[in-house]
Amino acid sequence: MPRYSSRYGASSSSFSFGPGPLSTALKFLIGANVALFVAQLVVGPSLTYAFGLMPSAVIRDLRVWQLVTYMFLHGGVLHILFNMLALWMFGTELERMWGTRYFLKFYFVTGIGAAVLTVLFSLLPFDFAEALRGSVVIGASGAIYGLLLAFGMYFPDRPIYMYLVFPIPAKYFVMIMGALAFYASLGESGVANATHLGGLVVGYLYLKSGGAHPLSEIKYRYLKWKINRVRKKFDVYSGGRRNDWDRRVH
């Protein structure tokens, strides 16, 4: 979105569009997505079926590469256009803050994690999950939703223009998108929305765990819940004054 900025040493009245120029990492990601989209147009549906995410194929035929390759395929010009635009708008500032290595790690962890959760979601004993099991999911949206979640956590009050018209603080925008993805994933039209929701969940767990594996954060939360239950059951409380360094349980 257009804005006035002096971030790069220009005068306070200089005009810039968006978050800034493309970094090497973003050029690589966008270039890979565009190249494979062109390959889809040339080769046809066979490429999509071979490298798109089909949960039943991952489970039955162990096509584990689909957990990664689906991120670089798209279903049309508008699909790839909006995903790459979002990657640029939200990814640029996050990479600048995190550094390229952590940014790429977060991008692939959320994208692959969203795919894993999609496969697990497809195993639920419901009709919408069964429909998802035999569908082909493509697009970078799982990773993009992870970036959106991170942007909302680091810049909660930064305005995001919904439909390019209505300014909404990033924290509320993420909540709205998460709620829509959750609601849509429960309906028959929620094939890709399960992956969107997965990107939000994995991104949150990854950031809250300080970059550890998302499963480690789940295990930590579960153990913490069990400990708190035991404390309440046996009337165990943390002793000492609030400012004591060496607090003990007695």
C-alpha positions as CSV (number, residue, x, y, z in Angstrom):
1,M,0.0,0.0,0.0
2,P,1.3,3.5,-0.7
3,R,2.8,5.5,2.1
4,Y,5.2,8.3,2.8
5,S,8.5,7.2,4.3
6,S,12.0,8.2,5.1
7,R,13.2,4.7,6.0
8,Y,15.9,4.6,3.4
9,G,17.4,8.0,4.0
10,A,15.1,10.0,1.8
11,S,13.4,13.2,2.9
12,S,10.2,13.0,4.9
13,S,8.1,13.7,1.8
14,S,9.5,10.8,-0.3
15,F,7.0,8.4,-1.7
16,S,7.3,4.6,-1.6
17,F,5.0,1.7,-2.3
18,G,4.8,-1.2,0.0
19,P,7.3,-2.4,2.6
20,G,10.4,-2.0,0.5
21,P,12.5,-3.8,-2.2
22,L,12.7,-7.6,-2.6
23,S,15.4,-9.4,-0.7
24,T,17.3,-12.3,-2.1
25,A,15.2,-14.8,-0.1
26,L,11.9,-13.3,-1.4
27,K,13.2,-13.2,-4.9
28,F,14.1,-17.0,-4.6
29,L,10.6,-17.8,-3.1
30,I,8.7,-15.8,-5.6
31,G,10.8,-16.9,-8.5
32,A,10.3,-20.6,-7.6
33,N,6.6,-20.1,-7.3
34,V,6.3,-18.3,-10.6
35,A,8.6,-20.9,-12.4
36,L,6.5,-23.8,-11.2
37,F,3.3,-22.0,-12.0
38,V,4.5,-21.6,-15.6
39,A,5.5,-25.3,-15.6
40,Q,1.9,-26.2,-14.5
41,L,0.6,-24.3,-17.5
42,V,2.9,-26.1,-19.9
43,V,2.8,-29.6,-18.4
44,G,-0.9,-29.6,-17.4
45,P,-2.8,-31.2,-14.5
46,S,-0.4,-34.2,-14.2
47,L,2.1,-31.9,-12.5
48,T,-0.4,-30.7,-10.0
49,Y,-1.6,-34.3,-9.2
50,A,2.0,-35.5,-8.8
51,F,3.2,-32.6,-6.5
52,G,0.1,-31.1,-5.0
53,L,-0.9,-32.2,-1.5
54,M,-3.4,-35.1,-1.6
55,P,-3.8,-36.4,2.0
56,S,-4.9,-39.9,0.8
57,A,-1.7,-40.2,-1.4
58,V,0.5,-39.1,1.5
59,I,-1.1,-41.7,3.8
60,R,-1.5,-44.6,1.4
61,D,1.4,-44.2,-1.0
62,L,3.8,-42.3,1.3
63,R,4.2,-39.4,-1.1
64,V,5.8,-37.3,1.6
65,W,7.4,-34.9,-0.9
66,Q,3.9,-33.4,-1.4
67,L,4.2,-31.9,2.1
68,V,6.7,-29.5,0.6
69,T,6.0,-29.3,-3.1
70,Y,2.4,-28.2,-2.8
71,M,3.6,-24.8,-1.5
72,F,5.0,-23.9,-4.9
73,L,1.9,-24.8,-7.0
74,H,-1.1,-22.5,-7.6
75,G,-4.5,-22.8,-9.1
76,G,-4.7,-19.6,-11.3
77,V,-3.2,-16.2,-11.9
78,L,-5.2,-14.5,-9.1
79,H,-4.2,-17.3,-6.7
80,I,-0.5,-16.8,-7.2
81,L,-0.7,-13.0,-7.6
82,F,-2.4,-12.5,-4.2
83,N,-0.1,-15.1,-2.4
84,M,3.0,-13.5,-3.8
85,L,1.8,-10.0,-3.0
86,A,1.1,-11.1,0.6
87,L,4.5,-12.7,0.8
88,W,6.2,-9.5,-0.2
89,M,4.0,-7.2,2.0
90,F,4.3,-9.3,5.2
91,G,7.5,-11.1,4.6
92,T,9.8,-8.1,3.9
93,E,9.5,-6.5,7.3
94,L,9.7,-9.9,9.1
95,E,12.8,-10.9,7.3
96,R,14.4,-7.5,8.0
97,M,13.7,-8.0,11.7
98,W,14.5,-11.8,12.0
99,G,17.2,-12.2,9.4
100,T,17.1,-14.4,6.3
101,R,17.9,-17.7,7.9
102,Y,15.2,-17.5,10.6
103,F,12.7,-16.1,8.1
104,L,13.2,-19.0,5.7
105,K,13.1,-21.6,8.5
106,F,9.8,-20.1,9.8
107,Y,8.3,-20.0,6.2
108,F,9.0,-23.7,5.6
109,V,8.1,-24.9,9.1
110,T,4.7,-23.2,8.8
111,G,4.1,-24.4,5.3
112,I,5.1,-28.0,6.0
113,G,3.4,-28.0,9.4
114,A,0.2,-26.7,7.8
115,A,0.4,-29.7,5.3
116,V,0.9,-32.2,8.2
117,L,-2.1,-30.8,10.1
118,T,-4.2,-30.9,6.9
119,V,-3.3,-34.6,6.5
120,L,-4.2,-35.2,10.2
121,F,-7.4,-33.2,9.8
122,S,-8.5,-35.4,6.8
123,L,-8.4,-38.4,9.1
124,L,-11.3,-37.1,11.3
125,P,-14.5,-39.2,11.1
126,F,-16.6,-36.5,9.4
127,D,-17.9,-36.0,5.8
128,F,-15.9,-32.8,5.3
129,A,-12.7,-34.5,6.4
130,E,-13.4,-37.4,4.0
131,A,-13.8,-34.9,1.1
132,L,-10.5,-33.3,2.1
133,R,-8.8,-36.7,2.0
134,G,-9.2,-37.1,-1.7
135,S,-8.7,-33.5,-2.7
136,V,-5.6,-31.9,-4.0
137,V,-4.4,-28.8,-2.0
138,I,-2.0,-26.4,-3.6
139,G,-0.7,-22.9,-2.8
140,A,1.6,-21.1,-0.5
141,S,-1.3,-20.0,1.7
142,G,-0.3,-22.2,4.7
143,A,3.1,-20.4,5.0
144,I,1.5,-17.0,4.1
145,Y,-1.0,-17.4,7.0
146,G,1.9,-18.2,9.2
147,L,3.6,-14.9,8.2
148,L,0.3,-13.1,8.7
149,L,0.1,-14.5,12.2
150,A,3.7,-13.4,13.0
151,F,3.0,-9.9,11.6
152,G,0.0,-9.6,13.8
153,M,2.0,-10.7,16.9
154,Y,5.0,-8.4,16.2
155,F,3.0,-5.4,14.8
156,P,-0.4,-5.7,16.5
157,D,-1.5,-2.1,15.9
158,R,-0.2,-1.8,12.3
159,P,-3.2,-1.1,10.0
160,I,-3.9,-3.6,7.3
161,Y,-6.3,-2.6,4.5
162,M,-9.0,-5.2,4.2
163,Y,-10.2,-5.3,0.6
164,L,-7.7,-2.4,0.1
165,V,-10.3,-0.1,1.6
166,F,-11.0,-0.7,5.3
167,P,-8.0,-0.2,7.7
168,I,-8.0,-2.8,10.5
169,P,-5.3,-3.3,13.2
170,A,-3.2,-6.3,12.3
171,K,-4.1,-8.2,15.5
172,Y,-7.8,-8.0,14.6
173,F,-7.2,-8.8,11.0
174,V,-5.4,-12.0,12.0
175,M,-8.3,-12.9,14.3
176,I,-10.9,-12.4,11.6
177,M,-8.9,-14.4,9.0
178,G,-8.4,-17.2,11.6
179,A,-12.1,-17.3,12.5
180,L,-13.0,-17.4,8.8
181,A,-10.5,-20.2,8.1
182,F,-11.8,-22.2,11.0
183,Y,-15.5,-21.8,10.0
184,A,-14.8,-22.5,6.4
185,S,-12.7,-25.6,7.2
186,L,-15.8,-27.2,8.8
187,G,-17.9,-26.8,5.7
188,E,-17.8,-28.6,2.4
189,S,-16.0,-25.6,0.8
190,G,-13.2,-25.7,3.3
191,V,-10.7,-27.9,1.4
192,A,-7.8,-25.4,1.4
193,N,-9.0,-23.5,4.5
194,A,-7.8,-26.4,6.8
195,T,-4.3,-25.6,5.5
196,H,-4.9,-21.9,6.2
197,L,-5.9,-22.7,9.7
198,G,-2.9,-25.1,10.0
199,G,-0.5,-22.3,9.1
200,L,-1.9,-20.1,11.8
201,V,-1.7,-22.8,14.4
202,V,1.8,-23.9,13.6
203,G,3.0,-20.3,13.3
204,Y,1.7,-19.5,16.8
205,L,3.2,-22.6,18.3
206,Y,6.5,-22.0,16.7
207,L,6.8,-18.4,17.8
208,K,5.5,-19.2,21.4
209,S,8.1,-22.0,21.7
210,G,10.9,-19.6,20.7
211,G,11.7,-21.4,17.5
212,A,11.6,-24.9,18.9
213,H,9.7,-27.7,17.2
214,P,5.9,-27.1,17.4
215,L,5.3,-30.5,18.9
216,S,7.6,-29.6,21.7
217,E,5.4,-26.6,22.5
218,I,2.3,-28.9,22.5
219,K,4.1,-31.3,24.9
220,Y,5.1,-28.5,27.1
221,R,1.6,-27.1,27.3
222,Y,0.2,-30.5,28.1
223,L,2.7,-31.2,30.9
224,K,2.1,-27.7,32.3
225,W,-1.7,-28.4,32.3
226,K,-1.1,-31.8,34.1
227,I,1.2,-30.1,36.8
228,N,-1.4,-27.4,37.4
229,R,-4.1,-30.1,37.9
230,V,-1.9,-32.0,40.4
231,R,-1.2,-28.7,42.3
232,K,-4.9,-28.0,42.6
233,K,-5.7,-31.6,43.6
234,F,-3.2,-31.7,46.4
235,D,-3.3,-28.0,47.5
236,V,0.3,-27.4,46.4
237,Y,1.3,-23.7,46.0
238,S,4.5,-21.9,45.3
239,G,6.0,-20.6,48.5
240,G,8.1,-17.5,49.4
241,R,7.6,-13.9,48.7
242,R,6.9,-12.5,45.3
243,N,10.4,-11.0,45.0
244,D,12.3,-14.2,46.2
245,W,14.7,-15.6,43.6
246,D,14.7,-19.1,45.2
247,R,11.0,-20.0,45.3
248,R,10.2,-23.6,46.5
249,V,7.1,-25.8,46.4
250,H,6.2,-27.0,49.9
